[in-house]
Amino acid sequence: MILEVAVLDVKATMEKEFEASFFQAQNIISSMKGYISHQLHKCIESNSRYILLVNWETLEDHVDGFRNSSEYQQWKKLLHHFYEPFPEVEHYQYIAGNPS
Amino acid sequence: MILEVAVLDVKATMEKEFEASFFQAQNIISSMKGYISHQLHKCIESNSRYILLVNWETLEDHVDGFRNSSEYQQWKKLLHHFYEPFPEVEHYQYIAGNPS
C-alpha cells in the first residue's frame, strides 16, 4: 500500500468553493482501480492550506492508472484552478504505527 | 479530532537508526492523554524523508499536554538529533473522505 500526500495551497478566499468542488471530485478518485481510501484535512495554522491523503494499492495505480485516465481530466477541471502554487505530490510507504 | 502532520527530513545515512529510535519513541506518544493513533511513513521520492501523522483528541492535547510533559523530554532525546532541518509541525481538521 502507498500513501499519496499532497499539501494544497488554495487561492485566498476560495476555500469554500474549493471544498464544494472537492466533495464532487472525491467521487472520481474513489472509483479508480487501486484506490483504497482518502481524507482531506484543512490546516489550522494556515487558513488556505489543505492536505490530501490517498491510500493506493500500488504507486502505478496512482501515477500511471489515475493520471493517464479520462477521469483525471475531470478531476483536473474541478480542482486544479484552485491551487497556487501548484502542489508537489509525494508518495510514502508505511513504516510504523497503527495500520490504516 | 486533530491531525498533527510533520514532514521529517532525517540526516542522510541515519535512516535505519532513526527508524529504530522511532520504534521506541512511539510507545511514549501512544501513552499520552488525548492520543488516538499515529503512523510513520517513508518517502519514495526522497530517501531521507518521512511523514509522521498523529491523531489527537484536541489541539491542546498535543501542544500543551504532550509538549509540556516530562515524556516529551524523552521523545526529544530519542528523535530530535536526527532532523535536519528541524521540522515544521502543522495541525489539520477533517473535512472530507473516509473517517480515521
N, CA and C atoms of all chains as a GROMACS GRO file, in nm:
protein
  600
    1MET      N    1   0.084  -0.120   0.000
    1MET     CA    2   0.000   0.000   0.000
    1MET      C    3   0.088   0.126   0.000
    2ILE      N    4   0.041   0.227  -0.070
    2ILE     CA    5   0.116   0.351  -0.090
    2ILE      C    6   0.029   0.466  -0.042
    3LEU      N    7   0.090   0.560   0.030
    3LEU     CA    8   0.017   0.679   0.072
    3LEU      C    9   0.060   0.797  -0.016
    4GLU      N   10  -0.035   0.854  -0.089
    4GLU     CA   11  -0.011   0.977  -0.165
    4GLU      C   12  -0.035   1.094  -0.070
    5VAL      N   13   0.058   1.190  -0.069
    5VAL     CA   14   0.045   1.308   0.017
    5VAL      C   15   0.058   1.434  -0.069
    6ALA      N   16  -0.041   1.521  -0.062
    6ALA     CA   17  -0.033   1.649  -0.134
    6ALA      C   18  -0.077   1.761  -0.041
    7VAL      N   19   0.015   1.855  -0.016
    7VAL     CA   20  -0.022   1.976   0.058
    7VAL      C   21  -0.074   2.075  -0.045
    8LEU      N   22  -0.198   2.120  -0.026
    8LEU     CA   23  -0.269   2.200  -0.126
    8LEU      C   24  -0.286   2.342  -0.075
    9ASP      N   25  -0.222   2.438  -0.139
    9ASP     CA   26  -0.243   2.578  -0.105
    9ASP      C   27  -0.344   2.635  -0.204
   10VAL      N   28  -0.458   2.672  -0.150
   10VAL     CA   29  -0.572   2.719  -0.230
   10VAL      C   30  -0.568   2.872  -0.232
   11LYS      N   31  -0.608   2.930  -0.345
   11LYS     CA   32  -0.611   3.077  -0.356
   11LYS      C   33  -0.697   3.136  -0.244
   12ALA      N   34  -0.649   3.241  -0.180
   12ALA     CA   35  -0.719   3.301  -0.066
   12ALA      C   36  -0.861   3.340  -0.104
   13THR      N   37  -0.953   3.320  -0.014
   13THR     CA   38  -1.098   3.346  -0.025
   13THR      C   39  -1.173   3.239  -0.108
   14MET      N   40  -1.101   3.143  -0.167
   14MET     CA   41  -1.169   3.041  -0.248
   14MET      C   42  -1.187   2.909  -0.172
   15GLU      N   43  -1.167   2.912  -0.041
   15GLU     CA   44  -1.169   2.788   0.037
   15GLU      C   45  -1.303   2.715   0.027
   16LYS      N   46  -1.413   2.787   0.044
   16LYS     CA   47  -1.545   2.720   0.045
   16LYS      C   48  -1.578   2.662  -0.093
   17GLU      N   49  -1.542   2.738  -0.198
   17GLU     CA   50  -1.564   2.691  -0.335
   17GLU      C   51  -1.480   2.565  -0.364
   18PHE      N   52  -1.355   2.568  -0.317
   18PHE     CA   53  -1.267   2.451  -0.332
   18PHE      C   54  -1.328   2.329  -0.263
   19GLU      N   55  -1.376   2.348  -0.141
   19GLU     CA   56  -1.433   2.235  -0.066
   19GLU      C   57  -1.555   2.177  -0.138
   20ALA      N   58  -1.638   2.264  -0.193
   20ALA     CA   59  -1.757   2.217  -0.266
   20ALA      C   60  -1.714   2.136  -0.389
   21SER      N   61  -1.612   2.183  -0.461
   21SER     CA   62  -1.562   2.108  -0.577
   21SER      C   63  -1.500   1.976  -0.534
   22PHE      N   64  -1.431   1.979  -0.421
   22PHE     CA   65  -1.368   1.855  -0.374
   22PHE      C   66  -1.474   1.750  -0.341
   23PHE      N   67  -1.586   1.791  -0.282
   23PHE     CA   68  -1.693   1.696  -0.249
   23PHE      C   69  -1.741   1.622  -0.375
   24GLN      N   70  -1.743   1.694  -0.489
   24GLN     CA   71  -1.777   1.630  -0.616
   24GLN      C   72  -1.662   1.542  -0.663
   25ALA      N   73  -1.540   1.598  -0.661
   25ALA     CA   74  -1.423   1.531  -0.718
   25ALA      C   75  -1.389   1.401  -0.645
   26GLN      N   76  -1.421   1.393  -0.518
   26GLN     CA   77  -1.383   1.272  -0.444
   26GLN      C   78  -1.456   1.147  -0.497
   27ASN      N   79  -1.569   1.167  -0.563
   27ASN     CA   80  -1.637   1.051  -0.623
   27ASN      C   81  -1.557   0.996  -0.740
   28ILE      N   82  -1.482   1.082  -0.808
   28ILE     CA   83  -1.399   1.038  -0.920
   28ILE      C   84  -1.286   0.949  -0.870
   29ILE      N   85  -1.211   1.001  -0.774
   29ILE     CA   86  -1.094   0.925  -0.726
   29ILE      C   87  -1.137   0.794  -0.661
   30SER      N   88  -1.249   0.797  -0.589
   30SER     CA   89  -1.295   0.676  -0.518
   30SER      C   90  -1.332   0.561  -0.612
   31SER      N   91  -1.356   0.595  -0.739
   31SER     CA   92  -1.400   0.490  -0.832
   31SER      C   93  -1.284   0.429  -0.909
   32MET      N   94  -1.160   0.477  -0.886
   32MET     CA   95  -1.046   0.434  -0.967
   32MET      C   96  -0.990   0.300  -0.920
   33LYS      N   97  -0.933   0.226  -1.015
   33LYS     CA   98  -0.865   0.099  -0.984
   33LYS      C   99  -0.749   0.126  -0.886
   34GLY      N  100  -0.742   0.046  -0.782
   34GLY     CA  101  -0.631   0.058  -0.688
   34GLY      C  102  -0.655   0.158  -0.576
   35TYR      N  103  -0.763   0.235  -0.586
   35TYR     CA  104  -0.796   0.330  -0.478
   35TYR      C  105  -0.839   0.253  -0.354
   36ILE      N  106  -0.789   0.295  -0.237
   36ILE     CA  107  -0.831   0.230  -0.112
   36ILE      C  108  -0.914   0.328  -0.025
   37SER      N  109  -0.860   0.445   0.002
   37SER     CA  110  -0.930   0.541   0.088
   37SER      C  111  -0.864   0.677   0.075
   38HIS      N  112  -0.932   0.781   0.121
   38HIS     CA  113  -0.872   0.915   0.117
   38HIS      C  114  -0.928   1.001   0.229
   39GLN      N  115  -0.855   1.107   0.259
   39GLN     CA  116  -0.901   1.209   0.355
   39GLN      C  117  -0.851   1.346   0.309
   40LEU      N  118  -0.937   1.445   0.322
   40LEU     CA  119  -0.896   1.585   0.304
   40LEU      C  120  -0.907   1.654   0.439
   41HIS      N  121  -0.800   1.725   0.478
   41HIS     CA  122  -0.798   1.799   0.605
   41HIS      C  123  -0.759   1.944   0.578
   42LYS      N  124  -0.807   2.033   0.664
   42LYS     CA  125  -0.778   2.177   0.649
   42LYS      C  126  -0.684   2.221   0.761
   43CYS      N  127  -0.584   2.299   0.724
   43CYS     CA  128  -0.481   2.340   0.819
   43CYS      C  129  -0.534   2.443   0.919
   44ILE      N  130  -0.496   2.428   1.044
   44ILE     CA  131  -0.536   2.524   1.149
   44ILE      C  132  -0.446   2.647   1.144
   45GLU      N  133  -0.317   2.630   1.121
   45GLU     CA  134  -0.222   2.741   1.124
   45GLU      C  135  -0.224   2.827   0.996
   46SER      N  136  -0.254   2.766   0.880
   46SER     CA  137  -0.256   2.841   0.752
   46SER      C  138  -0.393   2.823   0.691
   47ASN      N  139  -0.468   2.931   0.684
   47ASN     CA  140  -0.610   2.924   0.652
   47ASN      C  141  -0.644   2.867   0.514
   48SER      N  142  -0.557   2.886   0.416
   48SER     CA  143  -0.588   2.838   0.280
   48SER      C  144  -0.516   2.708   0.246
   49ARG      N  145  -0.463   2.643   0.347
   49ARG     CA  146  -0.387   2.518   0.323
   49ARG      C  147  -0.470   2.395   0.360
   50TYR      N  148  -0.458   2.292   0.276
   50TYR     CA  149  -0.523   2.163   0.298
   50TYR      C  150  -0.418   2.054   0.282
   51ILE      N  151  -0.448   1.934   0.332
   51ILE     CA  152  -0.364   1.819   0.298
   51ILE      C  153  -0.456   1.708   0.249
   52LEU      N  154  -0.417   1.650   0.136
   52LEU     CA  155  -0.492   1.536   0.079
   52LEU      C  156  -0.407   1.411   0.098
   53LEU      N  157  -0.467   1.311   0.160
   53LEU     CA  158  -0.401   1.182   0.182
   53LEU      C  159  -0.483   1.076   0.108
   54VAL      N  160  -0.418   1.002   0.021
   54VAL     CA  161  -0.489   0.896  -0.052
   54VAL      C  162  -0.410   0.765  -0.041
   55ASN      N  163  -0.475   0.660   0.002
   55ASN     CA  164  -0.414   0.527   0.004
   55ASN      C  165  -0.445   0.456  -0.127
   56TRP      N  166  -0.338   0.410  -0.193
   56TRP     CA  167  -0.349   0.334  -0.319
   56TRP      C  168  -0.287   0.196  -0.298
   57GLU      N  169  -0.334   0.100  -0.376
   57GLU     CA  170  -0.273  -0.034  -0.365
   57GLU      C  171  -0.127  -0.030  -0.410
   58THR      N  172  -0.099   0.036  -0.524
   58THR     CA  173   0.038   0.046  -0.574
   58THR      C  174   0.064   0.189  -0.623
   59LEU      N  175   0.193   0.223  -0.637
   59LEU     CA  176   0.234   0.352  -0.691
   59LEU      C  177   0.180   0.369  -0.834
   60GLU      N  178   0.184   0.261  -0.911
   60GLU     CA  179   0.139   0.263  -1.050
   60GLU      C  180  -0.010   0.295  -1.061
   61ASP      N  181  -0.088   0.248  -0.964
   61ASP     CA  182  -0.232   0.279  -0.968
   61ASP      C  183  -0.254   0.430  -0.968
   62HIS      N  184  -0.169   0.504  -0.897
   62HIS     CA  185  -0.183   0.649  -0.896
   62HIS      C  186  -0.117   0.713  -1.017
   63VAL      N  187   0.015   0.688  -1.035
   63VAL     CA  188   0.089   0.768  -1.133
   63VAL      C  189   0.065   0.724  -1.278
   64ASP      N  190   0.041   0.596  -1.300
   64ASP     CA  191   0.010   0.552  -1.437
   64ASP      C  192  -0.141   0.544  -1.457
   65GLY      N  193  -0.208   0.470  -1.369
   65GLY     CA  194  -0.351   0.445  -1.386
   65GLY      C  195  -0.434   0.573  -1.379
   66PHE      N  196  -0.436   0.637  -1.264
   66PHE     CA  197  -0.522   0.753  -1.246
   66PHE      C  198  -0.481   0.870  -1.334
   67ARG      N  199  -0.352   0.903  -1.334
   67ARG     CA  200  -0.310   1.024  -1.407
   67ARG      C  201  -0.323   1.013  -1.558
   68ASN      N  202  -0.329   0.891  -1.611
   68ASN     CA  203  -0.347   0.874  -1.756
   68ASN      C  204  -0.491   0.844  -1.794
   69SER      N  205  -0.583   0.854  -1.698
   69SER     CA  206  -0.722   0.818  -1.725
   69SER      C  207  -0.802   0.939  -1.773
   70SER      N  208  -0.917   0.911  -1.834
   70SER     CA  209  -1.006   1.021  -1.872
   70SER      C  210  -1.068   1.084  -1.747
   71GLU      N  211  -1.083   1.003  -1.640
   71GLU     CA  212  -1.137   1.056  -1.514
   71GLU      C  213  -1.046   1.166  -1.457
   72TYR      N  214  -0.915   1.152  -1.481
   72TYR     CA  215  -0.820   1.253  -1.430
   72TYR      C  216  -0.846   1.390  -1.494
   73GLN      N  217  -0.892   1.391  -1.619
   73GLN     CA  218  -0.922   1.518  -1.686
   73GLN      C  219  -1.038   1.590  -1.615
   74GLN      N  220  -1.134   1.514  -1.566
   74GLN     CA  221  -1.246   1.574  -1.491
   74GLN      C  222  -1.199   1.625  -1.355
   75TRP      N  223  -1.117   1.544  -1.288
   75TRP     CA  224  -1.057   1.579  -1.158
   75TRP      C  225  -0.982   1.713  -1.168
   76LYS      N  226  -0.897   1.721  -1.272
   76LYS     CA  227  -0.816   1.839  -1.302
   76LYS      C  228  -0.905   1.962  -1.322
   77LYS      N  229  -1.010   1.945  -1.400
   77LYS     CA  230  -1.102   2.054  -1.433
   77LYS      C  231  -1.173   2.106  -1.308
   78LEU      N  232  -1.207   2.013  -1.219
   78LEU     CA  233  -1.276   2.052  -1.095
   78LEU      C  234  -1.184   2.119  -0.995
   79LEU      N  235  -1.055   2.081  -0.992
   79LEU     CA  236  -0.972   2.121  -0.878
   79LEU      C  237  -0.849   2.206  -0.909
   80HIS      N  238  -0.786   2.184  -1.024
   80HIS     CA  239  -0.651   2.241  -1.042
   80HIS      C  240  -0.647   2.394  -1.041
   81HIS      N  241  -0.755   2.460  -1.083
   81HIS     CA  242  -0.752   2.607  -1.088
   81HIS      C  243  -0.756   2.672  -0.949
   82PHE      N  244  -0.779   2.593  -0.845
   82PHE     CA  245  -0.780   2.649  -0.709
   82PHE      C  246  -0.639   2.663  -0.650
   83TYR      N  247  -0.541   2.592  -0.706
   83TYR     CA  248  -0.411   2.580  -0.640
   83TYR      C  249  -0.313   2.690  -0.679
   84GLU      N  250  -0.245   2.745  -0.579
   84GLU     CA  251  -0.138   2.844  -0.605
   84GLU      C  252  -0.042   2.841  -0.485
   85PRO      N  253   0.080   2.792  -0.502
   85PRO     CA  254   0.138   2.733  -0.624
   85PRO      C  255   0.080   2.594  -0.652
   86PHE      N  256   0.114   2.540  -0.768
   86PHE     CA  257   0.069   2.406  -0.800
   86PHE      C  258   0.138   2.306  -0.706
   87PRO      N  259   0.064   2.215  -0.645
   87PRO     CA  260   0.122   2.131  -0.539
   87PRO      C  261   0.223   2.027  -0.589
   88GLU      N  262   0.318   1.999  -0.501
   88GLU     CA  263   0.409   1.886  -0.522
   88GLU      C  264   0.345   1.765  -0.456
   89VAL      N  265   0.342   1.654  -0.525
   89VAL     CA  266   0.280   1.534  -0.469
   89VAL      C  267   0.390   1.434  -0.437
   90GLU      N  268   0.383   1.374  -0.319
   90GLU     CA  269   0.482   1.272  -0.282
   90GLU      C  270   0.411   1.142  -0.245
   91HIS      N  271   0.486   1.034  -0.250
   91HIS     CA  272   0.433   0.902  -0.215
   91HIS      C  273   0.515   0.842  -0.102
   92TYR      N  274   0.448   0.775  -0.013
   92TYR     CA  275   0.512   0.722   0.107
   92TYR      C  276   0.474   0.576   0.130
   93GLN      N  277   0.567   0.506   0.197
   93GLN     CA  278   0.542   0.367   0.236
   93GLN      C  279   0.532   0.356   0.387
   94TYR      N  280   0.442   0.277   0.434
   94TYR     CA  281   0.419   0.256   0.577
   94TYR      C  282   0.543   0.198   0.647
   95ILE      N  283   0.579   0.257   0.760
   95ILE     CA  284   0.692   0.206   0.840
   95ILE      C  285   0.646   0.159   0.978
   96ALA      N  286   0.565   0.240   1.046
   96ALA     CA  287   0.530   0.207   1.185
   96ALA      C  288   0.399   0.274   1.223
   97GLY      N  289   0.340   0.225   1.332
   97GLY     CA  290   0.218   0.285   1.386
   97GLY      C  291   0.095   0.201   1.358
   98ASN      N  292  -0.020   0.262   1.373
   98ASN     CA  293  -0.147   0.192   1.355
   98ASN      C  294  -0.174   0.175   1.206
   99PRO      N  295  -0.198   0.053   1.160
   99PRO     CA  296  -0.228   0.035   1.018
   99PRO      C  297  -0.356   0.109   0.978
  100SER      N  298  -0.364   0.147   0.850
  100SER     CA  299  -0.484   0.218   0.801
  100SER      C  300  -0.603   0.123   0.799
  101MET      N  301  -1.148   1.591   1.652
  101MET     CA  302  -1.018   1.525   1.634
  101MET      C  303  -0.926   1.613   1.548
  102ILE      N  304  -0.799   1.609   1.581
  102ILE     CA  305  -0.698   1.692   1.515
  102ILE      C  306  -0.590   1.600   1.457
  103LEU      N  307  -0.546   1.632   1.336
  103LEU     CA  308  -0.437   1.556   1.275
  103LEU      C  309  -0.310   1.639   1.281
  104GLU      N  310  -0.210   1.588   1.352
  104GLU     CA  311  -0.076   1.651   1.352
  104GLU      C  312   0.001   1.596   1.232
  105VAL      N  313   0.064   1.685   1.156
  105VAL     CA  314   0.142   1.644   1.038
  105VAL      C  315   0.282   1.701   1.050
  106ALA      N  316   0.383   1.614   1.044
  106ALA     CA  317   0.522   1.661   1.045
  106ALA      C  318   0.599   1.588   0.936
  107VAL      N  319   0.653   1.665   0.840
  107VAL     CA  320   0.742   1.607   0.740
  107VAL      C  321   0.882   1.611   0.801
  108LEU      N  322   0.944   1.495   0.812
  108LEU     CA  323   1.070   1.481   0.885
  108LEU      C  324   1.184   1.452   0.788
  109ASP      N  325   1.278   1.544   0.776
  109ASP     CA  326   1.397   1.519   0.695
  109ASP      C  327   1.509   1.474   0.789
  110VAL      N  328   1.549   1.349   0.769
  110VAL     CA  329   1.648   1.285   0.856
  110VAL      C  330   1.785   1.299   0.791
  111LYS      N  331   1.890   1.316   0.872
  111LYS     CA  332   2.026   1.328   0.817
  111LYS      C  333   2.059   1.204   0.732
  112ALA      N  334   2.116   1.228   0.616
  112ALA     CA  335   2.146   1.120   0.521
  112ALA      C  336   2.229   1.012   0.589
  113THR      N  337   2.201   0.888   0.557
  113THR     CA  338   2.264   0.765   0.609
  113THR      C  339   2.215   0.727   0.750
  114MET      N  340   2.132   0.810   0.814
  114MET     CA  341   2.087   0.777   0.950
  114MET      C  342   1.944   0.720   0.951
  115GLU      N  343   1.894   0.682   0.835
  115GLU     CA  344   1.755   0.639   0.825
  115GLU      C  345   1.725   0.518   0.914
  116LYS      N  346   1.812   0.417   0.910
  116LYS     CA  347   1.783   0.294   0.986
  116LYS      C  348   1.789   0.321   1.136
  117GLU      N  349   1.886   0.403   1.177
  117GLU     CA  350   1.900   0.439   1.318
  117GLU      C  351   1.776   0.519   1.364
  118PHE      N  352   1.732   0.611   1.280
  118PHE     CA  353   1.612   0.688   1.312
  118PHE      C  354   1.491   0.596   1.329
  119GLU      N  355   1.475   0.501   1.238
  119GLU     CA  356   1.359   0.411   1.246
  119GLU      C  357   1.363   0.329   1.376
  120ALA      N  358   1.482   0.283   1.414
  120ALA     CA  359   1.495   0.205   1.538
  120ALA      C  360   1.457   0.292   1.658
  121SER      N  361   1.501   0.418   1.660
  121SER     CA  362   1.464   0.509   1.769
  121SER      C  363   1.315   0.538   1.768
  122PHE      N  364   1.259   0.550   1.649
  122PHE     CA  365   1.115   0.578   1.642
  122PHE      C  366   1.034   0.462   1.698
  123PHE      N  367   1.078   0.339   1.674
  123PHE     CA  368   1.005   0.223   1.727
  123PHE      C  369   0.996   0.229   1.880
  124GLN      N  370   1.103   0.282   1.942
  124GLN     CA  371   1.100   0.302   2.087
  124GLN      C  372   1.010   0.420   2.122
  125ALA      N  373   1.031   0.532   2.052
  125ALA     CA  374   0.963   0.657   2.085
  125ALA      C  375   0.812   0.649   2.069
  126GLN      N  376   0.765   0.563   1.979
  126GLN     CA  377   0.620   0.559   1.957
  126GLN      C  378   0.545   0.509   2.081
  127ASN      N  379   0.613   0.436   2.168
  127ASN     CA  380   0.548   0.394   2.293
  127ASN      C  381   0.521   0.513   2.384
  128ILE      N  382   0.607   0.615   2.374
  128ILE     CA  383   0.588   0.736   2.456
  128ILE      C  384   0.462   0.807   2.411
  129ILE      N  385   0.455   0.838   2.282
  129ILE     CA  386   0.343   0.918   2.233
  129ILE      C  387   0.210   0.843   2.251
  130SER      N  388   0.214   0.712   2.232
  130SER     CA  389   0.091   0.631   2.242
  130SER      C  390   0.031   0.632   2.382
  131SER      N  391   0.112   0.665   2.482
  131SER     CA  392   0.064   0.660   2.620
  131SER      C  393   0.009   0.796   2.667
  132MET      N  394   0.016   0.898   2.581
  132MET     CA  395  -0.021   1.033   2.625
  132MET      C  396  -0.173   1.055   2.624
  133LYS      N  397  -0.217   1.144   2.713
  133LYS     CA  398  -0.359   1.182   2.720
  133LYS      C  399  -0.400   1.246   2.585
  134GLY      N  400  -0.511   1.202   2.530
  134GLY     CA  401  -0.562   1.262   2.407
  134GLY      C  402  -0.508   1.198   2.280
  135TYR      N  403  -0.409   1.110   2.295
  135TYR     CA  404  -0.354   1.040   2.177
  135TYR      C  405  -0.459   0.943   2.124
  136ILE      N  406  -0.478   0.939   1.992
  136ILE     CA  407  -0.572   0.842   1.932
  136ILE      C  408  -0.497   0.738   1.849
  137SER      N  409  -0.414   0.782   1.754
  137SER     CA  410  -0.341   0.687   1.668
  137SER      C  411  -0.228   0.761   1.596
  138HIS      N  412  -0.136   0.687   1.538
  138HIS     CA  413  -0.028   0.752   1.462
  138HIS      C  414   0.022   0.658   1.354
  139GLN      N  415   0.088   0.718   1.256
  139GLN     CA  416   0.156   0.642   1.150
  139GLN      C  417   0.283   0.715   1.110
  140LEU      N  418   0.389   0.638   1.088
  140LEU     CA  419   0.512   0.691   1.028
  140LEU      C  420   0.526   0.627   0.890
  141HIS      N  421   0.550   0.710   0.788
  141HIS     CA  422   0.569   0.662   0.651
  141HIS      C  423   0.700   0.717   0.596
  142LYS      N  424   0.761   0.644   0.504
  142LYS     CA  425   0.889   0.684   0.442
  142LYS      C  426   0.864   0.724   0.297
  143CYS      N  427   0.923   0.834   0.257
  143CYS     CA  428   0.901   0.888   0.123
  143CYS      C  429   0.971   0.804   0.015
  144ILE      N  430   0.902   0.783  -0.096
  144ILE     CA  431   0.960   0.708  -0.207
  144ILE      C  432   1.050   0.798  -0.290
  145GLU      N  433   1.012   0.923  -0.311
  145GLU     CA  434   1.088   1.014  -0.396
  145GLU      C  435   1.212   1.072  -0.327
  146SER      N  436   1.206   1.092  -0.195
  146SER     CA  437   1.321   1.150  -0.121
  146SER      C  438   1.361   1.052  -0.011
  147ASN      N  439   1.477   0.996  -0.027
  147ASN     CA  440   1.517   0.882   0.055
  147ASN      C  441   1.525   0.908   0.206
  148SER      N  442   1.556   1.029   0.247
  148SER     CA  443   1.571   1.056   0.391
  148SER      C  444   1.449   1.128   0.449
  149ARG      N  445   1.341   1.129   0.376
  149ARG     CA  446   1.220   1.199   0.422
  149ARG      C  447   1.114   1.102   0.474
  150TYR      N  448   1.052   1.143   0.584
  150TYR     CA  449   0.942   1.066   0.644
  150TYR      C  450   0.826   1.162   0.667
  151ILE      N  451   0.707   1.104   0.689
  151ILE     CA  452   0.595   1.186   0.736
  151ILE      C  453   0.536   1.118   0.858
  152LEU      N  454   0.516   1.198   0.963
  152LEU     CA  455   0.453   1.150   1.085
  152LEU      C  456   0.312   1.209   1.092
  153LEU      N  457   0.214   1.122   1.108
  153LEU     CA  458   0.074   1.164   1.121
  153LEU      C  459   0.026   1.116   1.257
  154VAL      N  460  -0.025   1.208   1.337
  154VAL     CA  461  -0.077   1.169   1.470
  154VAL      C  462  -0.217   1.225   1.487
  155ASN      N  463  -0.311   1.142   1.521
  155ASN     CA  464  -0.446   1.188   1.555
  155ASN      C  465  -0.454   1.212   1.706
  156TRP      N  466  -0.498   1.333   1.741
  156TRP     CA  467  -0.517   1.373   1.882
  156TRP      C  468  -0.663   1.411   1.902
  157GLU      N  469  -0.710   1.396   2.024
  157GLU     CA  470  -0.849   1.438   2.051
  157GLU      C  471  -0.865   1.588   2.033
  158THR      N  472  -0.770   1.667   2.086
  158THR     CA  473  -0.776   1.814   2.073
  158THR      C  474  -0.636   1.867   2.042
  159LEU      N  475  -0.632   1.991   1.991
  159LEU     CA  476  -0.505   2.059   1.965
  159LEU      C  477  -0.424   2.074   2.095
  160GLU      N  478  -0.494   2.104   2.204
  160GLU     CA  479  -0.430   2.125   2.334
  160GLU      C  480  -0.361   1.997   2.383
  161ASP      N  481  -0.420   1.882   2.353
  161ASP     CA  482  -0.356   1.756   2.395
  161ASP      C  483  -0.215   1.745   2.338
  162HIS      N  484  -0.196   1.795   2.215
  162HIS     CA  485  -0.061   1.791   2.157
  162HIS      C  486   0.025   1.907   2.206
  163VAL      N  487  -0.023   2.030   2.183
  163VAL     CA  488   0.067   2.146   2.202
  163VAL      C  489   0.087   2.184   2.349
  164ASP      N  490  -0.014   2.164   2.431
  164ASP     CA  491   0.003   2.193   2.574
  164ASP      C  492   0.039   2.066   2.650
  165GLY      N  493  -0.044   1.963   2.634
  165GLY     CA  494  -0.026   1.840   2.711
  165GLY      C  495   0.106   1.771   2.680
  166PHE      N  496   0.123   1.725   2.558
  166PHE     CA  497   0.242   1.646   2.524
  166PHE      C  498   0.369   1.729   2.531
  167ARG      N  499   0.368   1.847   2.470
  167ARG     CA  500   0.493   1.924   2.460
  167ARG      C  501   0.541   1.978   2.595
  168ASN      N  502   0.453   1.988   2.693
  168ASN     CA  503   0.495   2.033   2.826
  168ASN      C  504   0.515   1.918   2.924
  169SER      N  505   0.513   1.796   2.874
  169SER     CA  506   0.522   1.680   2.964
  169SER      C  507   0.667   1.635   2.980
  170SER      N  508   0.693   1.556   3.085
  170SER     CA  509   0.828   1.500   3.102
  170SER      C  510   0.852   1.394   2.993
  171GLU      N  511   0.744   1.329   2.948
  171GLU     CA  512   0.758   1.229   2.841
  171GLU      C  513   0.813   1.294   2.713
  172TYR      N  514   0.780   1.421   2.688
  172TYR     CA  515   0.830   1.490   2.569
  172TYR      C  516   0.982   1.503   2.572
  173GLN      N  517   1.038   1.516   2.690
  173GLN     CA  518   1.185   1.526   2.703
  173GLN      C  519   1.251   1.397   2.654
  174GLN      N  520   1.188   1.283   2.683
  174GLN     CA  521   1.242   1.154   2.637
  174GLN      C  522   1.228   1.141   2.486
  175TRP      N  523   1.111   1.181   2.435
  175TRP     CA  524   1.080   1.181   2.290
  175TRP      C  525   1.186   1.261   2.214
  176LYS      N  526   1.211   1.382   2.264
  176LYS     CA  527   1.308   1.475   2.208
  176LYS      C  528   1.448   1.413   2.204
  177LYS      N  529   1.486   1.352   2.315
  177LYS     CA  530   1.619   1.290   2.328
  177LYS      C  531   1.635   1.175   2.228
  178LEU      N  532   1.528   1.100   2.208
  178LEU     CA  533   1.534   0.986   2.115
  178LEU      C  534   1.535   1.030   1.969
  179LEU      N  535   1.470   1.142   1.936
  179LEU     CA  536   1.444   1.171   1.794
  179LEU      C  537   1.502   1.300   1.738
  180HIS      N  538   1.509   1.405   1.818
  180HIS     CA  539   1.535   1.538   1.759
  180HIS      C  540   1.672   1.551   1.692
  181HIS      N  541   1.772   1.476   1.738
  181HIS     CA  542   1.906   1.489   1.676
  181HIS      C  543   1.914   1.430   1.536
  182PHE      N  544   1.811   1.359   1.493
  182PHE     CA  545   1.812   1.303   1.357
  182PHE      C  546   1.769   1.405   1.251
  183TYR      N  547   1.702   1.512   1.292
  183TYR     CA  548   1.636   1.600   1.195
  183TYR      C  549   1.726   1.711   1.144
  184GLU      N  550   1.721   1.734   1.013
  184GLU     CA  551   1.793   1.846   0.951
  184GLU      C  552   1.725   1.880   0.819
  185PRO      N  553   1.656   1.994   0.809
  185PRO     CA  554   1.635   2.095   0.913
  185PRO      C  555   1.534   2.047   1.018
  186PHE      N  556   1.519   2.124   1.125
  186PHE     CA  557   1.422   2.088   1.226
  186PHE      C  558   1.281   2.105   1.166
  187PRO      N  559   1.195   2.005   1.182
  187PRO     CA  560   1.066   2.007   1.111
  187PRO      C  561   0.967   2.112   1.160
  188GLU      N  562   0.886   2.158   1.065
  188GLU     CA  563   0.771   2.241   1.097
  188GLU      C  564   0.653   2.146   1.119
  189VAL      N  565   0.580   2.168   1.225
  189VAL     CA  566   0.465   2.081   1.255
  189VAL      C  567   0.337   2.160   1.232
  190GLU      N  568   0.241   2.098   1.163
  190GLU     CA  569   0.112   2.164   1.140
  190GLU      C  570   0.000   2.075   1.192
  191HIS      N  571  -0.114   2.139   1.215
  191HIS     CA  572  -0.233   2.067   1.264
  191HIS      C  573  -0.348   2.089   1.166
  192TYR      N  574  -0.424   1.985   1.145
  192TYR     CA  575  -0.531   1.987   1.046
  192TYR      C  576  -0.662   1.934   1.106
  193GLN      N  577  -0.772   1.982   1.046
  193GLN     CA  578  -0.904   1.935   1.084
  193GLN      C  579  -0.969   1.862   0.967
  194TYR      N  580  -1.035   1.754   0.996
  194TYR     CA  581  -1.101   1.670   0.895
  194TYR      C  582  -1.209   1.748   0.818
  195ILE      N  583  -1.206   1.735   0.686
  195ILE     CA  584  -1.307   1.798   0.602
  195ILE      C  585  -1.390   1.694   0.526
  196ALA      N  586  -1.322   1.598   0.464
  196ALA     CA  587  -1.394   1.503   0.377
  196ALA      C  588  -1.316   1.371   0.364
  197GLY      N  589  -1.387   1.270   0.318
  197GLY     CA  590  -1.322   1.140   0.292
  197GLY      C  591  -1.359   1.036   0.397
  198ASN      N  592  -1.280   0.928   0.398
  198ASN     CA  593  -1.307   0.820   0.491
  198ASN      C  594  -1.261   0.858   0.631
  199PRO      N  595  -1.346   0.848   0.730
  199PRO     CA  596  -1.305   0.885   0.866
  199PRO      C  597  -1.193   0.790   0.915
  200SER      N  598  -1.109   0.840   1.003
  200SER     CA  599  -0.999   0.758   1.059
  200SER      C  600  -1.058   0.650   1.151
   0.00000   0.00000   0.00000
